[in-house]
Amino acid sequence: MNDAAADGQDRDTAPEGPPSRRAVLRTTAGVAGAAGLGWGALGTGPAAAAEAPAGDAADAAPPRQGRTMAGVPFERRSTVRVGIVGLGNRGDSMIDLFLAVPGVRVVAVCDPVRAKTEKAATKVVAAGQPSPAVYAGGEHDYENLCERGDIDLVYVATPWDLHFAMAKAAMLNGKHVGVECPVAMRLDELWRLVDLSERTRRHCMQLENCCYGRNEMRVLRMAHAGKFGELLHGAGAYNHDLRGLMFSPTYYEGPWRRLWHTRLRGDLYPNHGFGPVANYMDVNRGDRVVSISSFGTPALGLAEYREAHVPRTDPSWKESYIGSDRTISMVRTAKGRVIRLEHDVSTPHPYSRINSLGGTKGVFEDYPERIYLEPDHSDDQWADFSAYAEEFDHWLWKEHANPPGGHGGMDYIMVYRLMQCMRLGLVPDFDVYDAATWTAPVPLSHASIKAGGAPQRIPDFTRGEWRRARPGVDSEKPE
C-alpha cells in the first residue's frame, strides 16, 4: 500500500480520539513486511527517504488541520502508565529509568524477540510492579499495545525507519508518545506527525535529546540570564566512533543502522547536537531556523574498517557506502544566528557533541568544558566553567546531583521531568514542533549535499507560533 495515499485518507476522517483497529492497520501495513525477522532486519522505507520532498517544495506549511499543541498541558494523573516498544540496547536501559521514577508504572512491553520482552518483564516485577503485558507476536504487535486502554505514554526505541509508523499508531489510539531520535526520516513524515499531534491532541516528543545534561542546562540558564550577551552562534555534533558497533554481529539487532550509510549522504543523527543549541537560542520560542547548507566528505571510513576487521564471508561486503564520513552543516535562524552541526560515526574520533555557544559577551565550549565571558575574564585564557555551578545549575540538577542512567545522568533527568509534567498536568518542556525541527536536518542535509551544498529551506513546523515567546526546558520548579 502507498502510505502517503493511506495517510491522505486519514487526513479527512481521523477523529480527535482513538480510531478503529482497522484504521491503524491500514495506515501502517507497509512498514514491515519480513515476518519473523525482527525489527533490526527490516529494510523498508529508507530508500524513499533519500528522495523525500525537500527545499522549496517542502517550505510552504500545509493548512493546519487541528489546533496548535504549543502550550498544551498534559492531563493530570497520579500515576503515569507506560508502554515500551523496542527492547534492544536503548530500550533495555531506559526501562530501568522509567522504573526508578516515582509514580510511574510500566504496563506493557513489546519486541519481536521474545527473550527481550521476558527480560524486561523480569525487571518490572523485580521493581515491585505487577507483571506487564507482553507483546512479542511479530513486527506489528506494537499495534495491539497501542490499542490498550490503560496506557498514557508509548515509548518507542526501535530502528529508525519504524519510528514514524509507531508514533502514528500511538497518537491515533489516543496515547502520548515519546520517540528516540530521529523521530522520522522524511520531511513529509515530520509534517504528518505535526498534523497528527494537532488533530489527536496528543503530544509527540523527541526523547534522547541531550537537552537535560548538567552542562547543557547550566548554559541554557546562563544564556537566558544574559551572561553571553546577544547570542550569535552555536555548534553541536554527534562525533562518535561507531565502526566496531555497526559491524558487530550482536550489538544491534541486524544491520539496520549501518545500512543507512548505504542510502543517505547527510547528517543521520542531528538531534543530540541540535536540540541543546536550539534551546539556547529559543528556537520555536522567539526565533526559528530557516535554512541549512550541508557539505560532506567522501565515504571511506566504513569500507576501510571492513577491509581491516571483517571477514570476506560477511554479508556486509555486498554493501556500498555513500554516507559522508563527516558532514558539516550551517543552519541559519530568522534572527541571523548561525548553528554549526557535525556528524561523524565512521572515523576515529573521541566522543564529542561540541556543545558550544557564543555571543557578544563571550563563549562556552564543551569537550572539555571551558568558558570565557566579559567582564568576568579579561586575560584571553579559558576559565573554569564549574565556577558558575552554584548560581546557574538548573533546579533539576540541584535536586538530583548524582542521577542514574546514560549520558552522564541526563537520560534520567529527562525521564523524571517528563513524568513530572505528566503527573502534575504541566506543559511539556518540548513538543512535536521541536521534534520535527531537530530532525529536519536528516533529509535536508542529504538534499543539500546532493545539490553541492545549496541551502535548503527548513519549514516552519509551528506555522507562525515561533514568534510567541514561551517556556521550554529552562523550566520553573513546580510548587
C-alpha positions in Angstrom: 0.0 0.0 0.0 1.1 3.5 -0.7 1.5 5.0 2.8 1.2 8.6 1.6 -2.1 7.7 -0.1 -3.3 5.9 3.0 -2.5 8.9 5.2 -4.4 11.1 2.8 -7.5 9.2 3.8 -6.7 9.7 7.5 -6.5 13.4 7.0 -10.1 13.7 6.2 -11.6 11.2 8.6 -9.4 10.8 11.7 -11.2 11.6 14.9 -9.9 13.5 17.8 -9.8 10.3 19.8 -8.6 6.8 19.0 -9.6 5.3 15.7 -10.6 1.7 14.9 -8.1 -1.1 14.8 -8.7 -1.3 11.1 -7.6 2.3 10.5 -4.4 1.8 12.3 -3.6 -1.4 10.5 -4.4 0.2 7.1 -2.1 3.1 7.7 0.9 1.1 9.0 0.7 -2.0 6.8 3.5 -1.1 4.5 6.1 -0.5 7.3 7.2 -4.1 8.0 6.9 -7.0 5.7 9.5 -9.5 6.6 7.6 -11.5 9.2 9.7 -13.3 11.9 13.0 -11.5 11.0 12.9 -9.0 13.9 12.7 -5.2 13.5 16.5 -4.8 13.1 16.4 -6.9 9.8 13.8 -4.7 8.1 14.9 -2.6 5.2 11.6 -1.0 4.1 11.3 2.8 3.9 14.9 4.2 3.9 15.3 4.3 0.1 12.4 6.6 -0.2 13.8 8.8 2.5 16.7 9.8 0.3 14.3 11.4 -2.2 11.7 12.8 0.2 10.5 16.3 -0.6 13.0 19.0 0.4 13.8 22.6 -0.3 11.3 24.9 -1.9 8.8 22.1 -2.5 8.6 21.5 1.3 8.9 25.0 2.6 5.2 26.0 2.4 3.3 25.0 5.5 0.2 22.9 4.7 -3.0 24.1 6.2 -3.4 23.4 9.9 -5.8 20.5 10.4 -6.3 20.9 14.2 -5.1 23.3 16.8 -1.6 24.2 17.9 0.0 22.0 20.5 2.2 24.8 21.8 1.5 25.4 25.4 -0.9 22.5 25.7 -0.6 20.8 29.1 -0.9 17.1 29.9 -3.9 15.7 31.7 -3.1 15.5 35.4 -2.8 11.9 36.7 -1.4 10.3 39.9 0.3 7.5 38.0 1.8 7.5 34.5 1.2 4.2 32.8 3.9 3.5 30.2 4.1 1.0 27.3 7.6 0.4 26.0 8.1 -0.6 22.3 11.6 -1.8 21.5 13.8 -3.6 24.0 17.3 -3.5 22.4 20.2 -1.8 23.9 18.5 1.5 24.3 15.1 0.3 25.4 16.6 -2.2 27.8 18.5 0.5 29.6 15.7 3.1 29.6 13.2 0.7 31.2 15.4 0.9 34.3 14.9 4.7 34.4 11.2 4.6 34.0 11.1 2.1 36.9 13.2 4.4 39.0 10.9 7.4 38.8 8.1 7.5 41.4 4.6 7.4 40.2 5.4 5.5 37.0 4.1 2.0 36.1 5.3 0.0 33.2 2.1 -1.6 31.9 3.3 -3.3 28.7 6.4 -4.2 26.8 6.9 -5.1 23.2 9.6 -6.5 21.0 9.5 -9.2 18.3 12.4 -11.0 20.1 10.6 -12.8 23.0 13.7 -13.2 25.1 14.0 -9.4 25.3 10.4 -9.0 26.4 10.9 -11.7 29.1 14.0 -9.9 30.4 12.1 -6.6 30.5 9.1 -8.2 32.3 11.5 -9.7 34.9 12.9 -6.1 35.6 9.4 -4.8 36.1 8.4 -7.5 38.6 11.8 -7.1 40.4 10.9 -3.4 40.8 7.8 -4.4 42.8 5.3 -3.7 40.0 2.7 -6.2 38.5 4.0 -8.3 35.6 3.5 -6.2 32.4 1.6 -7.4 29.4 4.0 -8.8 26.8 3.7 -8.3 23.1 6.1 -10.5 21.1 3.9 -11.7 18.3 5.8 -10.2 15.4 6.6 -6.9 13.8 3.1 -5.5 14.1 2.2 -6.5 17.7 3.0 -2.9 18.8 -0.4 -2.0 17.2 -2.1 -4.2 19.9 -0.1 -2.5 22.6 -1.1 0.9 21.3 -4.8 -0.1 21.4 -4.8 -0.8 25.2 -6.9 1.4 27.3 -4.6 1.6 30.3 -1.5 3.3 28.7 -0.8 7.1 28.9 2.6 7.2 27.1 4.1 4.9 24.5 7.9 5.0 24.5 9.5 4.0 21.2 13.1 2.7 21.0 13.3 0.8 17.7 15.2 1.1 14.4 14.7 4.5 12.8 12.6 3.6 9.9 9.8 2.3 12.2 9.6 5.4 14.4 7.1 7.3 12.2 4.6 4.4 12.0 4.8 3.6 15.7 4.4 7.2 16.8 1.4 7.5 14.4 -0.2 4.4 15.8 0.2 5.6 19.3 -1.4 9.0 18.7 -4.2 7.6 16.6 -5.0 5.4 19.6 -5.1 8.3 22.0 -1.7 8.0 23.5 1.1 10.5 24.1 4.3 9.2 22.5 8.0 9.7 23.1 10.3 8.6 20.3 14.0 8.0 20.3 15.9 10.1 17.7 15.4 10.7 14.9 11.6 11.0 15.2 11.2 10.2 11.5 13.4 10.0 8.4 11.4 12.0 5.8 10.2 15.6 5.7 6.7 14.6 4.7 6.6 12.3 7.7 7.6 15.1 10.0 4.7 17.2 8.8 2.3 14.3 9.2 3.5 13.8 12.8 2.8 17.5 13.4 -0.6 17.2 11.9 -1.4 14.1 13.9 -0.4 15.7 17.2 -2.6 18.7 16.5 -5.5 16.6 15.4 -5.4 14.0 18.1 -4.4 16.4 20.9 -1.6 14.0 21.9 2.0 15.1 22.4 4.7 13.6 20.2 8.1 14.2 21.8 11.7 13.6 20.8 13.4 11.7 23.6 17.2 11.0 23.9 17.5 14.7 23.0 20.6 15.5 25.2 19.0 18.7 26.4 19.0 17.7 30.1 22.7 17.4 30.7 24.1 19.4 33.6 26.3 21.5 31.3 23.6 22.0 28.8 21.1 23.2 31.4 23.6 25.4 33.0 24.5 27.1 29.7 20.8 27.4 28.9 20.1 29.3 32.2 23.2 31.5 31.7 22.1 32.3 28.2 18.6 33.3 29.4 20.2 35.4 32.1 22.1 37.4 29.5 25.6 36.2 30.5 26.6 35.6 26.9 25.1 39.0 25.7 23.3 38.9 22.4 23.6 35.3 21.1 25.4 35.0 17.7 26.4 31.4 17.1 26.4 27.9 18.4 27.6 24.4 17.5 26.5 20.8 18.2 27.6 17.4 16.9 27.4 13.7 17.1 31.0 12.7 16.6 31.2 9.1 17.9 33.3 6.3 16.5 30.6 3.6 16.0 32.6 1.4 13.4 33.0 -1.5 15.7 29.4 -1.5 16.9 28.0 -1.1 13.4 29.8 -4.2 12.3 29.2 -6.2 15.5 27.0 -9.2 14.9 25.4 -8.8 18.4 25.2 -5.2 19.4 22.4 -4.2 17.0 19.5 -6.5 16.1 20.6 -6.8 12.5 22.4 -4.3 10.2 19.8 -1.6 10.2 21.9 1.2 11.4 24.9 0.5 9.1 22.5 0.2 6.1 21.5 3.9 6.5 25.1 4.7 5.3 24.2 3.0 2.0 21.2 5.3 1.5 21.8 8.8 2.8 24.8 11.1 2.5 23.9 13.6 5.1 23.6 14.0 8.9 21.8 10.9 10.2 21.7 11.9 13.9 21.5 15.7 14.3 19.3 15.7 17.4 22.0 15.3 20.1 23.8 18.4 19.0 21.0 20.5 17.6 18.5 20.2 20.5 20.6 22.0 23.2 21.7 24.8 20.9 18.2 25.3 19.6 17.1 25.7 23.3 19.9 28.2 24.0 18.6 30.3 21.1 14.9 29.8 21.9 14.2 28.2 18.5 10.4 27.8 18.1 10.0 30.2 21.1 11.1 33.5 19.7 13.4 32.5 16.9 13.3 29.8 14.2 15.7 28.0 11.9 15.1 29.0 8.3 17.8 27.2 6.2 20.5 24.6 6.2 23.6 24.2 3.9 25.5 20.9 4.2 28.8 19.5 3.0 30.1 16.0 3.2 33.5 14.3 2.9 34.0 11.1 0.8 32.6 7.9 2.4 35.8 5.9 3.1 35.8 5.0 6.8 33.3 2.1 6.9 34.9 0.4 3.9 38.4 0.8 5.3 37.2 -0.6 8.7 35.5 -3.6 6.9 38.7 -4.3 4.9 40.8 -4.4 8.1 38.4 -6.2 10.5 35.6 -8.0 8.7 35.9 -11.5 7.0 35.1 -11.6 3.3 32.3 -14.1 4.1 30.3 -11.4 6.0 27.2 -10.1 4.2 28.4 -6.5 4.7 30.8 -7.0 1.8 27.8 -6.6 -0.5 27.2 -3.1 0.8 28.4 0.2 -0.9 28.6 3.1 1.5 27.6 6.6 0.4 27.2 8.3 3.8 29.7 11.1 4.2 32.3 10.2 6.9 32.0 13.8 8.2 29.1 16.1 7.5 29.2 19.8 8.4 26.0 21.8 8.2 25.4 25.5 8.7 21.9 26.4 9.9 20.7 30.0 9.8 18.0 31.4 12.0 15.4 34.1 11.4 17.4 36.4 13.7 20.6 35.8 11.7 22.3 33.5 14.1 24.3 30.6 12.8 24.4 27.0 14.2 27.1 24.5 13.0 26.2 20.8 13.1 28.6 17.9 12.6 28.1 14.2 12.2 30.8 11.6 12.1 30.5 7.9 13.2 32.8 6.4 10.6 36.3 7.6 11.6 38.5 7.5 14.7 37.4 10.4 17.0 36.9 10.8 20.8 33.3 11.2 21.6 32.1 14.8 21.3 28.8 16.7 21.0 30.8 20.0 20.7 28.1 21.9 22.6 29.2 25.5 22.0 27.6 28.9 22.4 28.9 32.3 21.6 27.6 35.8 22.0 28.6 39.4 22.3 30.0 38.9 25.8 31.8 35.6 25.4 31.7 31.9 24.6 31.3 28.4 26.1 32.8 25.3 24.6 32.5 21.7 25.8 34.6 18.6 25.4 36.4 19.7 27.5 34.2 22.3 29.2 35.6 25.8 29.3 34.3 29.3 29.2 35.3 32.9 28.6 33.0 35.8 29.5 33.3 39.5 29.9 33.6 41.2 32.4 34.4 38.0 34.4 37.5 37.3 32.4 40.0 39.5 30.7 43.2 37.6 30.2 42.4 35.7 26.9 42.6 32.4 28.9 39.8 29.8 29.2 38.2 29.8 32.6 36.7 27.2 34.9 33.0 26.5 34.0 32.3 24.9 37.4 32.6 28.4 39.0 29.1 29.1 37.6 27.5 25.9 39.1 26.1 27.3 42.3 24.4 30.2 40.7 23.2 28.7 37.4 22.8 24.9 37.8 19.2 24.0 37.0 16.9 23.1 39.9 16.6 19.6 38.4 20.3 19.0 38.9 20.3 20.5 42.3 17.6 18.0 43.3 19.3 15.1 41.6 23.0 15.6 42.0 24.0 12.0 41.0 21.3 10.7 38.8 21.4 7.2 37.4 21.4 6.3 33.7 23.2 7.0 30.5 24.7 10.2 29.0 26.0 11.2 32.5 22.6 11.0 34.1 20.8 13.3 31.7 18.5 10.5 30.5 17.2 10.0 34.0 16.7 13.8 34.4 14.8 13.8 31.1 12.5 10.9 32.1 12.0 12.3 35.6 10.9 15.7 34.2 8.6 14.3 31.5 6.9 12.1 34.1 6.6 15.0 36.5 4.9 17.1 33.8 2.5 14.3 33.1 1.7 13.7 36.7 1.2 17.3 37.6 -0.7 18.3 34.4 2.0 20.7 33.1 3.0 21.7 29.6 5.9 19.5 28.4 9.3 21.2 28.0 9.5 20.1 24.4 6.8 19.2 21.8 6.2 17.9 18.3 7.5 21.1 16.8 10.8 20.7 18.5 10.9 17.0 17.4 10.3 17.9 13.8 12.8 20.8 13.8 15.6 18.9 15.4 15.1 16.0 13.0 14.7 18.1 9.8 18.5 18.1 9.0 18.3 14.3 8.3 16.6 14.7 4.9 17.6 18.3 4.3 21.3 17.7 4.8 21.2 14.9 2.3 19.4 17.1 -0.2 21.9 19.9 0.3 24.9 17.7 -0.2 23.4 16.3 -3.3 22.9 19.8 -4.6 26.5 20.8 -3.9 25.8 22.5 -0.6 22.9 24.6 -1.9 20.8 25.9 1.0 17.6 24.0 1.8 14.7 25.8 3.5 13.7 24.4 6.9 9.9 24.5 7.2 8.2 26.4 10.0 6.5 23.5 11.7 4.9 25.8 14.2 3.0 27.7 11.5 3.9 31.0 13.0 3.8 30.1 16.7 7.6 30.6 16.9 7.1 34.3 17.2 5.5 33.9 20.6 7.9 33.5 23.5 7.0 30.6 25.7 8.7 28.4 28.3 10.8 25.4 27.4 13.5 23.2 29.0 14.5 26.2 31.2 11.5 25.5 33.4 10.4 26.8 36.7 10.3 24.4 39.6 6.7 23.3 40.3 5.1 24.3 43.6 
